[in-house]
Amino acid sequence: MSLKGFYKTDVVTVTADVAITEVAALMRDRKVGDVVVVDSANGKTHPIGMITDRDIVIDCIADGAKNCAEVKVKDVMTTAPVCAREDEGLYEIVHKMRTQAVGRLPIVDDKGYLIGIITSKNILALLSDELTELVSIADAQEQGLGRARNAAAGTAVSPVL
């Protein structure tokens, strides 16, 4: 199953020279726990890092020696982010998340330009939808079997609600 259509294209991004306090405010305002750090060229962006709310807490706030207003994204971001390509399958994406211990992956095109982001929450929602469909199929099959058995016996089938 391709990721196309299951990832978010509205990615919150910053550059490496932005202050941590600005990123924290951006996360609050956009209601996200992560921001992709990008470098831009020719109007296109490619991911060079990731910064999460956890990075800010652990690497800035919990370290009382730092003045967060002076800390830049490049000082605490994770560099060389693990990325996924749009044409990768769900299994590959989950495998990357598990082996790299990350809950979010920037999605890049074949040239490495940022086109979206997928989170473990997106994947759980997708899997939930798929499991619901499987239950519907099983229910339909069960009702079909009941109709076939009752038709052979000459009795009516009442729908299950």
PyMOL commands that set and color helices and strands:
alter all, ss='L'
color gray80, all
select helices_A, chain A and resi 20-30+53-61+68-70+73-76+90-100+120-153
alter helices_A, ss='H'
color red, helices_A
select strands_A, chain A and resi 13-14+34-41+44-52+78-79+84-85+104-108+114-119
alter strands_A, ss='S'
color yellow, strands_A
deselect
rebuild
show_as cartoon
